[in-house]
Amino acid sequence: MPDEPIALSPEDAAAALRQIARAWELDRSDTMALVLAGQADFSTIEWTQERLTRVAFLMEVENALSKLQPRGGVPRWLSTAKPGPFFGDQSPLQILTGPTSDIAALLREVRAWTGRR
């Protein structure tokens, strides 16, 4: 995958996921969906390489969204369905719970939008 983010330890990934959950005002279910962990909680997540990579990408998305500063705030932007060919009437949060390649694609889009401001 292009532009692989930095590697994280399980401890760093858990801390980053907690911070993202707070910043994005996510409930436990949405937070666990971001790392494809189903009904797990922070203490029972099995930190596979895929999950570590997802959190690293999510950290990059968080950074890009802080630069984008969407109207209504990041939590609202993430949870609101968007029209158009990229989103296809999905919310960004729905995209972030899909394949890691979709997270990378959303990150590229957000970075491109940030560059236009």
Residue pairs with C-beta under 8 A, 6 or more apart in sequence:
1 100
1 101
1 104
2 104
3 104
3 107
3 108
4 53
4 56
5 53
5 56
5 57
5 59
5 60
6 56
7 52
7 56
8 16
8 52
8 55
8 56
8 59
9 52
10 47
10 52
13 47
13 51
13 52
13 55
13 56
14 42
14 45
14 47
16 55
16 56
16 58
16 59
17 31
17 34
17 35
17 42
17 55
17 58
18 42
19 62
20 26
20 31
20 34
20 55
20 58
20 59
20 62
21 30
21 31
23 62
23 74
24 62
24 74
24 75
24 78
25 75
26 34
26 75
26 93
28 41
30 93
30 97
32 38
32 39
32 40
32 41
32 45
33 97
34 54
34 55
34 58
34 96
34 97
35 45
35 51
35 54
35 55
36 50
36 51
36 54
36 97
37 45
37 46
37 51
40 46
45 51
50 100
53 100
54 100
54 103
57 100
57 103
57 104
57 107
58 96
58 103
60 107
61 96
61 103
61 106
61 107
61 110
64 107
64 110
64 111
64 114
65 74
65 77
65 78
65 110
66 74
67 114
68 110
68 113
68 114
68 117
70 76
70 77
71 77
72 80
77 92
78 91
78 92
78 93
78 96
79 91
79 93
80 91
81 87
81 89
81 90
81 91
81 94
82 89
82 90
82 91
82 92
83 89
86 105
86 109
87 95
92 106
95 102
95 103
95 105
95 106
96 102
96 103
96 106
